Amino acid sequence: MRRIDGITQSTLTKQLRELECDGFLHREIYKEIPPKVEYRLTALGESFMPVLRTMLEWSEKHLCSDQVSQYRKSDAEN
């Protein structure tokens, strides 16, 4: 699992479940020890990616560009 700073496990789980309920994510549960769950984007989630990229670009220009650039750099390394 990739680490996400500033979010608790329960908050992350809640957000992932909401995205699943809204049809953006598919959750695959593997019945093994230890338990394993994988999430992937659905077609709906994939179709929303251009919107997210546009929002990221806008925020880089108009909000906290240092922080956004830092997240983008970190994401590129993973």
C-alpha positions as a Markdown table, in Angstrom:
| # | Residue | x | y | z |
|---|---|---|---|---|
| 1 | Met | 0.0 | 0.0 | 0.0 |
| 2 | Arg | 1.3 | 3.4 | -0.9 |
| 3 | Arg | 1.4 | 5.8 | 2.0 |
| 4 | Ile | -0.9 | 8.8 | 2.0 |
| 5 | Asp | 0.2 | 11.5 | 4.5 |
| 6 | Gly | -2.5 | 13.3 | 6.5 |
| 7 | Ile | -5.2 | 10.7 | 6.3 |
| 8 | Thr | -6.3 | 8.0 | 8.7 |
| 9 | Gln | -7.0 | 4.4 | 7.7 |
| 10 | Ser | -10.7 | 4.9 | 8.6 |
| 11 | Thr | -11.0 | 8.1 | 6.5 |
| 12 | Leu | -9.3 | 6.4 | 3.5 |
| 13 | Thr | -11.5 | 3.4 | 3.8 |
| 14 | Lys | -14.6 | 5.6 | 4.0 |
| 15 | Gln | -13.6 | 7.6 | 0.9 |
| 16 | Leu | -12.7 | 4.5 | -1.1 |
| 17 | Arg | -16.1 | 3.0 | -0.2 |
| 18 | Glu | -17.9 | 6.1 | -1.3 |
| 19 | Leu | -16.0 | 6.2 | -4.6 |
| 20 | Glu | -17.0 | 2.5 | -5.1 |
| 21 | Cys | -20.6 | 3.2 | -4.3 |
| 22 | Asp | -20.6 | 6.1 | -6.8 |
| 23 | Gly | -19.2 | 3.8 | -9.5 |
| 24 | Phe | -15.7 | 5.3 | -9.8 |
| 25 | Leu | -13.9 | 2.3 | -8.3 |
| 26 | His | -14.1 | -1.5 | -8.3 |
| 27 | Arg | -13.0 | -3.3 | -5.2 |
| 28 | Glu | -11.6 | -6.8 | -5.4 |
| 29 | Ile | -11.4 | -8.8 | -2.2 |
| 30 | Tyr | -8.9 | -11.7 | -2.0 |
| 31 | Lys | -9.7 | -14.3 | 0.6 |
| 32 | Glu | -6.2 | -15.0 | 1.8 |
| 33 | Ile | -4.2 | -14.5 | 5.0 |
| 34 | Pro | -3.5 | -11.7 | 5.5 |
| 35 | Pro | -6.6 | -10.2 | 3.9 |
| 36 | Lys | -6.0 | -8.3 | 0.7 |
| 37 | Val | -8.1 | -5.8 | -1.1 |
| 38 | Glu | -7.3 | -4.0 | -4.4 |
| 39 | Tyr | -9.1 | -1.1 | -6.0 |
| 40 | Arg | -9.1 | -0.1 | -9.6 |
| 41 | Leu | -10.8 | 2.6 | -11.6 |
| 42 | Thr | -13.9 | 1.7 | -13.5 |
| 43 | Ala | -14.7 | 3.0 | -16.9 |
| 44 | Leu | -16.5 | 5.9 | -15.2 |
| 45 | Gly | -13.5 | 6.6 | -13.0 |
| 46 | Glu | -11.2 | 6.5 | -16.1 |
| 47 | Ser | -13.5 | 9.0 | -17.9 |
| 48 | Phe | -13.1 | 11.4 | -15.0 |
| 49 | Met | -9.3 | 11.5 | -15.1 |
| 50 | Pro | -9.2 | 14.4 | -17.7 |
| 51 | Val | -11.3 | 16.5 | -15.3 |
| 52 | Leu | -8.9 | 15.8 | -12.4 |
| 53 | Arg | -5.9 | 16.6 | -14.5 |
| 54 | Thr | -7.5 | 19.9 | -15.5 |
| 55 | Met | -8.2 | 20.7 | -11.9 |
| 56 | Leu | -4.6 | 19.9 | -10.9 |
| 57 | Glu | -3.3 | 22.2 | -13.6 |
| 58 | Trp | -5.6 | 25.0 | -12.5 |
| 59 | Ser | -4.6 | 24.6 | -8.9 |
| 60 | Glu | -0.9 | 24.6 | -9.8 |
| 61 | Lys | -1.4 | 28.0 | -11.5 |
| 62 | His | -3.8 | 29.6 | -9.0 |
| 63 | Leu | -3.4 | 28.1 | -5.6 |
| 64 | Cys | -0.5 | 26.6 | -3.8 |
| 65 | Ser | 1.8 | 25.7 | -6.7 |
| 66 | Asp | 4.7 | 24.5 | -4.4 |
| 67 | Gln | 2.5 | 21.9 | -2.7 |
| 68 | Val | 0.9 | 20.7 | -5.9 |
| 69 | Ser | 4.2 | 20.4 | -7.7 |
| 70 | Gln | 5.6 | 18.4 | -4.7 |
| 71 | Tyr | 2.7 | 15.9 | -5.0 |
| 72 | Arg | 3.1 | 15.6 | -8.7 |
| 73 | Lys | 6.9 | 14.9 | -8.3 |
| 74 | Ser | 6.2 | 12.4 | -5.6 |
| 75 | Asp | 3.6 | 10.7 | -7.8 |
| 76 | Ala | 6.0 | 10.5 | -10.7 |
| 77 | Glu | 8.6 | 8.7 | -8.5 |
| 78 | Asn | 6.1 | 6.0 | -7.6 |
